[in-house]
Structure formats: C-alpha cells, structure tokens
Amino acid sequence: MPLTNLLVLQLGWSVDIAAHFEFIIIGGLIIFFLIVEPHGLAQLWNLLKQKLRIWPFPY
C-alpha cells in the first residue's frame, strides 16, 4: 500500500490505476527474482551460512 499512497498523493494518479500499477511492479519483481535466483531464498541462505562458516580463514 505505500506505493499506492505515493502514486496517489504525490503524483496525483487515480486509486485504481495506482493499484493496478502496484500489481504490475510486484509481478515484475517476482518474475525477475525467479529468473535471477531460481533456487530461491533457501539457496541464498545456504550460501550465506557456508560463507560465514569459513569467514575468518578463507582456505
């Protein structure tokens, strides 16, 4: 809803256009995330844990 509020209050768009635009942005972000990181947040979490395990001594 903050994006809708921004579009309506700051840019003067109508509420229905702002709501549809918000859905378009969220859908685009989901598609982008699926293309860039197909294994999802679980893979990112595993990579972070692996890096932190060997962090002080990267051998």
DSSP file (Angstrom, degrees, kcal/mol; ACC not computed):
  #  RESIDUE AA STRUCTURE BP1 BP2  ACC     N-H-->O    O-->H-N    N-H-->O    O-->H-N    TCO  KAPPA ALPHA  PHI   PSI    X-CA   Y-CA   Z-CA
    1    1 A M     >        0   0    0      0, 0.0     4,-2.6     0, 0.0     5,-0.2   0.000 360.0 360.0 360.0 -26.3    0.0    0.0    0.0
    2    2 A P  H  >  +     0   0    0      0, 0.0     4,-2.3     0, 0.0     5,-0.1   0.887 360.0  51.1 -61.7 -34.9    2.8    2.5    0.5
    3    3 A L  H  > S+     0   0    0      2,-0.2     4,-2.5     1,-0.2     5,-0.2   0.913 109.9  49.5 -66.7 -40.3    3.5    2.5   -3.3
    4    4 A T  H  > S+     0   0    0      1,-0.2     4,-2.5     2,-0.2     5,-0.2   0.918 110.8  50.2 -62.7 -42.9   -0.2    3.2   -3.9
    5    5 A N  H  X S+     0   0    0     -4,-2.6     4,-2.9     1,-0.2     5,-0.5   0.908 110.8  49.7 -61.4 -41.3   -0.2    6.0   -1.4
    6    6 A L  H  X>S+     0   0    0     -4,-2.3     4,-2.0    -5,-0.2     5,-1.0   0.929 112.8  46.0 -62.9 -45.7    2.9    7.5   -3.1
    7    7 A L  H  <5S+     0   0    0     -4,-2.5     6,-1.9     3,-0.2     4,-0.4   0.881 118.8  41.3 -67.2 -37.2    1.4    7.3   -6.6
    8    8 A V  H  X5S+     0   0    0     -4,-2.5     4,-0.7     4,-0.2    -2,-0.2   0.947 123.4  34.5 -76.2 -48.6   -1.9    8.8   -5.5
    9    9 A L  H  <5S+     0   0    0     -4,-2.9    -3,-0.2    -5,-0.2    -2,-0.2   0.901 128.4  31.5 -77.8 -41.0   -0.8   11.5   -3.1
   10   10 A Q  T  <5S+     0   0    0     -4,-2.0    -3,-0.2    -5,-0.5    -2,-0.1   0.896 130.8  29.7 -86.4 -41.9    2.5   12.6   -4.8
   11   11 A L  T  4<S-     0   0    0     -5,-1.0    -3,-0.2    -4,-0.4    -2,-0.1   0.609  98.1-126.0 -97.7 -12.5    1.8   12.1   -8.5
   12   12 A G     <  +     0   0    0     -4,-0.7    -4,-0.2    -5,-0.3    -3,-0.1   0.721  51.7 155.9  78.5  20.7   -2.0   12.6   -8.4
   13   13 A W        -     0   0    0     -6,-1.9    -1,-0.2     1,-0.1     2,-0.1  -0.358  49.2 -99.7 -73.7 159.8   -2.9    9.3  -10.1
   14   14 A S     >  -     0   0    0      1,-0.1     4,-2.1    -2,-0.1     5,-0.2  -0.449  32.1-114.6 -76.0 158.7   -6.3    7.8   -9.5
   15   15 A V  H  > S+     0   0    0      1,-0.2     4,-2.2     2,-0.2     5,-0.2   0.880 112.1  50.7 -65.5 -40.5   -6.5    5.0   -6.9
   16   16 A D  H  > S+     0   0    0      2,-0.2     4,-2.0     1,-0.2    -1,-0.2   0.888 111.0  47.8 -69.1 -37.5   -7.5    2.2   -9.3
   17   17 A I  H  > S+     0   0    0      2,-0.2     4,-2.4     1,-0.2    -1,-0.2   0.908 112.4  50.1 -67.2 -41.1   -4.6    3.0  -11.8
   18   18 A A  H  X S+     0   0    0     -4,-2.1     4,-2.0     2,-0.2    -2,-0.2   0.889 109.8  50.9 -64.1 -39.2   -2.2    3.1   -8.9
   19   19 A A  H  X S+     0   0    0     -4,-2.2     4,-1.7     2,-0.2    -1,-0.2   0.913 112.0  46.6 -65.9 -42.0   -3.4   -0.2   -7.5
   20   20 A H  H  X S+     0   0    0     -4,-2.0     4,-2.0     1,-0.2    -2,-0.2   0.892 111.0  52.3 -66.4 -39.1   -3.0   -1.9  -10.9
   21   21 A F  H  X S+     0   0    0     -4,-2.4     4,-2.2     1,-0.2    -1,-0.2   0.872 106.2  54.3 -64.3 -36.4    0.4   -0.4  -11.4
   22   22 A E  H  X S+     0   0    0     -4,-2.0     4,-2.5     2,-0.2    -1,-0.2   0.904 107.6  50.2 -63.9 -40.8    1.4   -1.8   -8.0
   23   23 A F  H  X S+     0   0    0     -4,-1.7     4,-2.5     1,-0.2    -2,-0.2   0.888 109.3  51.8 -63.0 -38.6    0.4   -5.3   -9.1
   24   24 A I  H  X S+     0   0    0     -4,-2.0     4,-2.3     2,-0.2    -2,-0.2   0.920 110.9  47.1 -63.9 -43.6    2.4   -4.9  -12.3
   25   25 A I  H  X S+     0   0    0     -4,-2.2     4,-2.2     2,-0.2    -2,-0.2   0.924 113.1  47.9 -64.7 -45.1    5.5   -3.9  -10.3
   26   26 A I  H  X S+     0   0    0     -4,-2.5     4,-2.1     1,-0.2    -2,-0.2   0.914 112.6  49.2 -64.3 -42.4    5.1   -6.8   -7.8
   27   27 A G  H  X S+     0   0    0     -4,-2.5     4,-2.4     1,-0.2    -1,-0.2   0.896 110.4  51.0 -62.5 -40.7    4.6   -9.3  -10.7
   28   28 A G  H  X S+     0   0    0     -4,-2.3     4,-2.5     1,-0.2    -1,-0.2   0.883 109.4  50.6 -63.7 -38.8    7.7   -8.0  -12.4
   29   29 A L  H  X S+     0   0    0     -4,-2.2     4,-2.5     2,-0.2    -2,-0.2   0.887 109.7  50.4 -66.7 -38.4    9.7   -8.3   -9.3
   30   30 A I  H  X S+     0   0    0     -4,-2.1     4,-2.2     2,-0.2    -2,-0.2   0.935 112.4  46.5 -64.4 -45.7    8.6  -11.9   -8.8
   31   31 A I  H  X S+     0   0    0     -4,-2.4     4,-1.8     2,-0.2    -2,-0.2   0.916 113.2  49.6 -62.6 -43.3    9.4  -12.8  -12.4
   32   32 A F  H  X S+     0   0    0     -4,-2.5     4,-2.7     1,-0.2     5,-0.3   0.918 111.0  49.3 -61.4 -43.9   12.8  -11.1  -12.1
   33   33 A F  H  X S+     0   0    0     -4,-2.5     4,-2.6     1,-0.2     7,-0.2   0.885 109.7  51.5 -65.4 -38.3   13.6  -13.0   -8.9
   34   34 A L  H  < S+     0   0    0     -4,-2.2    -1,-0.2     1,-0.2    -2,-0.2   0.838 113.7  44.7 -67.6 -32.1   12.6  -16.3  -10.4
   35   35 A I  H  < S+     0   0    0     -4,-1.8    -2,-0.2    -5,-0.2    -1,-0.2   0.918 119.4  39.8 -75.8 -44.0   15.0  -15.7  -13.4
   36   36 A V  H  < S+     0   0    0     -4,-2.7    -2,-0.2     1,-0.3    -3,-0.2   0.904 132.5  20.5 -75.1 -42.1   17.9  -14.4  -11.3
   37   37 A E    ><  +     0   0    0     -4,-2.6     3,-1.4    -5,-0.3    -1,-0.3  -0.714  65.6 171.1-130.1  81.0   17.7  -16.8   -8.4
   38   38 A P  T 3  S+     0   0    0      0, 0.0    -1,-0.1     0, 0.0    -4,-0.1   0.717  77.9  58.2 -68.3 -19.9   15.7  -19.9   -9.5
   39   39 A H  T 3> S-     0   0    0      1,-0.2     4,-0.6     2,-0.0     3,-0.4   0.541 101.4-147.0 -87.8  -5.8   16.5  -21.9   -6.3
   40   40 A G  H <>  -     0   0    0     -3,-1.4     4,-1.3    -7,-0.2     3,-0.4  -0.199  41.3 -35.9  82.0-166.2   15.0  -19.2   -4.1
   41   41 A L  H  > S+     0   0    0      1,-0.2     4,-2.6     2,-0.2    -1,-0.2   0.766 127.4  66.6 -69.5 -26.7   15.8  -17.8   -0.7
   42   42 A A  H  > S+     0   0    0     -3,-0.4     4,-2.3     1,-0.2    -1,-0.2   0.912 102.5  47.1 -62.4 -41.7   16.8  -21.2    0.6
   43   43 A Q  H  X S+     0   0    0     -4,-0.6     4,-2.3    -3,-0.4    -1,-0.2   0.905 111.6  50.4 -66.6 -40.8   19.8  -21.3   -1.7
   44   44 A L  H  X S+     0   0    0     -4,-1.3     4,-2.2     1,-0.2    -2,-0.2   0.905 110.7  50.0 -62.7 -40.0   20.8  -17.8   -0.8
   45   45 A W  H  X S+     0   0    0     -4,-2.6     4,-2.4     2,-0.2    -2,-0.2   0.908 110.2  49.9 -64.7 -42.2   20.6  -18.7    2.9
   46   46 A N  H  X S+     0   0    0     -4,-2.3     4,-2.2     1,-0.2    -2,-0.2   0.900 110.7  49.6 -63.8 -40.6   22.8  -21.8    2.4
   47   47 A L  H  X S+     0   0    0     -4,-2.3     4,-2.3     2,-0.2    -1,-0.2   0.904 110.9  49.7 -64.1 -40.8   25.4  -19.8    0.6
   48   48 A L  H  X S+     0   0    0     -4,-2.2     4,-2.4     2,-0.2    -2,-0.2   0.920 111.2  48.6 -64.5 -43.7   25.4  -17.2    3.3
   49   49 A K  H  X S+     0   0    0     -4,-2.4     4,-1.7     1,-0.2    -1,-0.2   0.899 111.5  50.6 -62.6 -40.1   25.8  -19.9    6.0
   50   50 A Q  H  X S+     0   0    0     -4,-2.2     4,-1.2     2,-0.2    -2,-0.2   0.909 111.5  47.2 -64.4 -42.8   28.7  -21.5    4.0
   51   51 A K  H  < S+     0   0    0     -4,-2.3     3,-0.2     1,-0.2    -2,-0.2   0.895 112.5  49.3 -66.6 -39.5   30.5  -18.2    3.6
   52   52 A L  H >< S+     0   0    0     -4,-2.4     3,-0.6     1,-0.2    -1,-0.2   0.791 103.3  61.7 -71.4 -26.6   30.1  -17.4    7.3
   53   53 A R  H 3< S+     0   0    0     -4,-1.7    -1,-0.2     1,-0.2    -2,-0.2   0.884 117.9  27.2 -65.9 -37.9   31.4  -20.8    8.4
   54   54 A I  T 3< S+     0   0    0     -4,-1.2     3,-0.3    -3,-0.2    -1,-0.2   0.182  90.2 120.3-107.3  16.2   34.8  -20.2    6.7
   55   55 A W  S <  S+     0   0    0     -3,-0.6    -1,-0.1     1,-0.2    -2,-0.1   0.879  71.5  42.5 -56.7 -52.6   34.8  -16.4    7.0
   56   56 A P  S    S+     0   0    0      0, 0.0    -1,-0.2     0, 0.0    -2,-0.1   0.846 126.0  33.3 -68.5 -27.5   37.9  -15.6    9.1
   57   57 A F  S    S-     0   0    0     -3,-0.3     2,-2.0     0, 0.0    -2,-0.1  -0.764  72.4-167.8-128.2  85.1   40.1  -18.2    7.3
   58   58 A P              0   0    0      0, 0.0    -3,-0.1     0, 0.0    -4,-0.0  -0.485 360.0 360.0 -77.6  80.3   39.1  -18.5    3.6
   59   59 A Y              0   0    0     -2,-2.0    -5,-0.0    -5,-0.2     0, 0.0   0.358 360.0 360.0-117.0 360.0   41.1  -21.6    2.7
